[in-house]
């Protein structure tokens, strides 16, 4: 009896986060966060990891409106994709990444591929999937004054001593990783001249 298809319909993407020029080869990576789901009576809370992506861009913004095709592993140029299930990584082959036009700091993203579960740990057949999500873009320097102003308002901050509390409200936002110092300075300045 052949294995049943993997239940890819349970994958509900929440968002995608990306980095360019990372890892040992300096290529791009994407992490597609999935809502927790049940698989064979167990809850799974694991993202799709896509690494070693050869993208001919210098900034994530440049992906807008572009589509990229990729070969299957192990052909040259493949994406090193996986999902962690039952104590092991299972291969995720990505054949296409399609990015839409920028909307409010995000790019619509359509991922076409297949999952190939390891038979010794999961009794599922190789299964095709199409996921639609949104790639969260990093803030540009020109966005920072508005980000600082919105964070101050959201925290109800009114004096420079509140800057730490405002920064704490932004700590989990992946868009601000490279802008921590600049944001802290802007927040203090805005609160001082409030």
N, C-alpha and C positions, 0 to 999 in steps of 0.2 A: 504494500500500500504506500502510495506516494505521500510525502509530507504536505501538510496544508499550507496555504499562503500565510506569510507573516501579516498580522493585523495592522497594516500601515494606516488604516482609517482612524486608529486610536491616537496617532501622532497629531497633536494640535499645537502648531508652532506659536510661540508667544512673541518672539522677536529674534533677530539675528544681530550678532555683534561681530565686527570685523577688525582685523589688523593687517597692515601691509608691512612687508620687510621684517618678518619675524622668523624665529626658528633658525636652525643651523644653515639653511640654504637661503635665508632672506626672502622667502616667498610669503604670500598672503595666507591668512587663515580665517575661517568663519566658524562661529559657534552658534548653532540654532537651538535656542532654548525651547523645550517642549513642556506642555502642561503634564503633570503626573498622570499616569494611566495604569491600568491593570493588565498584567500579562500572566496567564496561568495561575491566577489567584494571588499574585504578588504585585505590590505597587512599584512602579518604575519611575524614577525621577532622574533621568540622565539625558543630556543634550546630544545632538548630532555634532561631531567634531569633524571639520573639513580642513585639512592642512596641506601644505606644499602646493598651493594654488598659484599657478602662473598667470598673473593678471598684468597686462601691459599698461599700468597706470601708476601715477605718483601720489594720488590722493583718492580716497574712497568716493569723493564727489564725482570724480571722472567716470565712474561706472554707470551713471545715469543714462538710461536709454540704450544700453548695450547688452548684447547676448554673447556668451562664450560657450563653445563646445569642448568637451574633454573626452579622451579615450578611456577605456576600461583599464583597471589595474591588471597587469603590470606594464602596459604600454607606456612609452615615453610621454610625459606630460600629464599623466593621470593625477587625480586628486586623491590624497591619502585620507579617506573618510572612514569613520567608525562610529558605533554607538555601543555603550557599555551596558551589557545585560547579563545577569547571572554570573557575575565575577569574571567576565571576559569581554574583550572587544570583538565586535562583529563587523565585518566589512560593509561599508556603504560606498557604492560606486556612484559617482555623480557624472552624468552625461552632459548636462546643460545648466548654466546659471544665467537667468534672464532678469535684468534690472530695469525697473520702470523709471519714470521721471520723478525728480525730487519733489516731495510734498512735506512741508513742515519739518525739515531736518531728517527725513527718512526716505529710503528708496524701496518701493515695492520689489520683492524678490521672489522669483519662481525657481524652484530647484527640482530638476527631473533626474531620477536615478533609480537605483535598486539596492535592496539590502540582501546580503548573502549570509544568513545565519550559520554559525559553526555547528555542524550536525551533532558533534559530541556534547553540546550543551543546550541546544534548542532544536526541537523537532519541527522546523518550519522550512518551507521551500524558499528559494530566491524569489523575491517579490518586487515588482516595479512600484514606484511611488512618484507623486507630484505634490510638492509642498509649496504653499504660498504664505509668505510672511513679509516682514518689513525689516530692512537693514537700518539700524540706528546709526546715523552719521555723527562724527565728532563735531563739537562746536568749533566754529571759526573764530578768530580773534575778534572780528567785528560783532559777533553774537554776545560777547562777554558782558558788556554794560547792561543789556536787557536781561541776561541770565541773572546777574547780580541783583538788579532791581526787583525781579520777580521773586527771587529767593528771600530777599529782605521782607517783601510784602507778605509772603506765605508764612514767614516765621513771626511776623509782628515785631520785628526788631526796630529799635529806635536810637541806639547809641553804639559807639565803636566797641564797647565791651561785649556787645551781642554778636560780634563777627564770628566767634568760634561756634556759636549755636547755628548761625546761618550756614557756615561751612559744613557743619555736621549734617545738615539737611541735604547736602549735595554729595556726600561721600559715596553713596552707592550708585550714583549716576555715571555710567561708563563714558559718557561724552566729555566729562571734565577731567579725565586722568592727567592729561598733559598741561592743563590750565590751572592747577591748584594754586600756585603762588600768585599768578595774575588775578585770579578770582578773589583771593583773600585780600589783595591790595585794593581792588575795585570796591569790594564790599565795605572795607574800612573807610575808604574815601567817601563813598556814598552815604554811609552812616554819619561820618563827621560833618558833612555838609547838608545833611538831611533836611 
